[in-house]
Amino acid sequence: MNGQQTYNRDTFIVQMTLGELLDAIDAHLAGAFQRVEPQAASEGEGYVYGIIGLANVLGCSRNTAQRIKSSGVIDKAITQIGRVIAIDVKKAMQLIQESDEQRKTFKNPRRRTTKKSK
């Protein structure tokens, strides 16, 4: 058997060398990654629906998307009727960016500004 041979699902692993097995796994994974393309957020994109849609646009997990939604940062971009959530992508991105800018300029009053002398 050579590394260029294609294997069907009935091929026994014990009949393959380690290199052939790795080649078969690589070929299988390459095909899987070509079929799945992440949803890219563009400026002209209108709405996404649900927490999963928000997670896809932001490129984060569903839990992180839920925390962002629950934090109130993007409330002005969300329309929710019952269990259906529609999020204006352009407005949400703008609100997140503004929130990040405000957070970076906020100074913590509890933080010491002078160094402690010894």
C-alpha positions in Angstrom: 0.0 0.0 0.0 1.3 3.5 -0.8 0.4 6.8 0.8 -1.6 8.0 -2.2 -4.2 5.2 -2.1 -7.6 6.2 -0.9 -9.2 4.0 1.8 -12.8 3.1 2.3 -14.5 2.7 5.6 -14.0 -1.1 5.5 -10.2 -0.9 5.5 -8.8 -2.4 8.6 -6.4 -0.2 10.5 -4.0 -3.1 11.1 -3.4 -3.3 7.4 -2.1 0.3 7.3 1.3 1.7 8.3 1.4 4.6 10.8 2.2 7.0 7.9 -0.7 5.7 5.8 -3.1 6.1 8.8 -1.9 9.7 9.5 -2.3 10.5 5.8 -5.8 9.1 5.8 -6.7 11.1 8.9 -5.2 14.3 7.4 -7.2 13.8 4.2 -10.4 13.3 6.2 -9.8 16.4 8.4 -8.9 18.5 5.4 -12.2 17.6 3.7 -14.1 18.4 6.9 -12.5 21.8 7.3 -13.2 22.7 3.7 -16.9 22.1 4.1 -17.4 24.3 7.2 -16.7 28.0 6.7 -17.2 30.4 9.6 -19.7 33.2 9.2 -17.8 36.5 8.7 -19.2 39.7 10.0 -19.3 42.5 7.4 -20.3 46.1 7.8 -23.3 45.7 5.5 -24.7 42.6 7.3 -28.1 43.2 8.7 -29.3 41.0 11.5 -28.3 37.7 13.2 -30.7 35.7 15.2 -30.1 34.1 18.6 -27.1 33.7 20.9 -25.5 31.3 18.4 -25.7 33.9 15.6 -24.2 36.5 18.0 -21.4 34.0 18.9 -20.7 33.3 15.2 -20.4 37.0 14.4 -18.2 37.8 17.4 -16.1 34.7 17.0 -16.6 33.6 20.6 -18.4 30.8 22.5 -22.1 30.8 23.2 -21.4 31.4 26.9 -19.4 34.5 26.2 -22.0 35.7 23.8 -24.7 35.2 26.5 -22.5 37.1 29.0 -22.1 40.0 26.5 -25.9 40.1 25.9 -26.7 39.9 29.6 -24.2 42.7 30.5 -26.4 45.2 28.8 -23.6 46.5 26.5 -25.5 45.7 23.3 -29.1 46.2 24.6 -29.7 49.0 22.0 -28.9 46.6 19.2 -31.2 43.8 20.4 -34.8 43.3 19.5 -36.4 40.4 21.5 -39.9 39.1 21.2 -40.5 36.1 23.4 -37.6 33.7 22.8 -36.6 35.2 19.4 -33.6 37.5 19.6 -32.6 39.6 16.6 -29.4 41.5 16.8 -28.4 44.4 14.5 -24.8 43.5 13.7 -23.5 46.9 12.8 -25.0 48.6 15.8 -23.8 45.8 18.2 -20.2 46.1 16.9 -20.4 49.9 17.3 -21.7 49.5 20.9 -19.0 47.0 21.8 -16.3 49.2 20.4 -17.6 52.2 22.4 -17.8 50.1 25.6 -14.2 48.9 25.1 -13.0 52.5 24.6 -14.8 53.6 27.8 -13.4 50.7 29.8 -9.9 51.5 28.7 -10.2 55.2 29.8 -11.8 54.4 33.1 -9.5 54.8 36.1 -10.0 52.7 39.1 -10.3 55.0 42.2 -9.0 52.2 44.5 -5.8 51.7 42.6 -2.8 53.3 44.1 -1.1 55.9 42.0 2.0 56.3 44.2 4.6 53.7 45.0 5.0 52.5 48.5 8.2 53.6 50.1 10.3 51.1 52.0 
